[in-house]
Amino acid sequence: MQTPAGANSTGRKRPKPGERRIQILQTLATMLEQPGAERITTAALAAKLDVSEAALYRHFASKAQMFEGLIEFIEQSVFTLVNQINEREADARSQVQKVLTVLLQFGEKNPGMTRVMVGDALVFEHDRLLARMNQFFDRIESQLRQSLRAVAEAAGSATPTVDANAQASTLTAFAVGRLQRYTRSGFKRSPTEYLDASLRMLVAP
């Protein structure tokens, strides 16, 4: 970062309102990308940013609030794409496949966020964070259930609701398992590995 005109050589440009908050969240996410990372402390985060811990608390009331900021980003990013799929894709089976694809692609592109999604980064944090992440996957499962009911009805199933519930549960577990394997392999095993072939088997015509 360049020193602004008129500032001394040791001065630093003051971030605009909101910039520091985003910078804190980006740095936290980057620190979570380190395979096998220990629990991240506010002291370590502050050191990474070259600021005091007090400076962090001017933007976030607690570390839990920082993680909530990451979860909000995950929710907004994924469900914006899910809503677009529902609006543009008329075929229910394609909806299911595309929802799972964007979920796993998001995880692949954001390894630090994936540790939050599967709960690895939340083990020693506030319980409400894990509960909120669980709600995220409940929403994914609910979305799949709606599409899968339409698939079952079109196939002439006598029990479309039961079929949809069972398959949505299985597919959600598949997605979570892929994301967990990604984090526990040190981000080496891609969550989208053989994805098209896997989805053809799991969401059969």
Secondary structure, DSSP 8 states (H G I E B T S, - for coil): ----TTS-TT------TTHHHHHHHHHHHHHHTSTT-----HHHHHHHHTS-HHHHHTT-SSHHHHHHHHHHHHHHHHHHHHHHHHHH---HHHHHHHHHHHHHHHHHH-HHHHHHHTTGGGTTS-HHHHHHHHHHHHHHHHHHHHHHHHHHHHTT-S-HHHHHHHHHHHHHHHHHHHHHHHHHTTS-S-TTTTHHHHHHHHT--
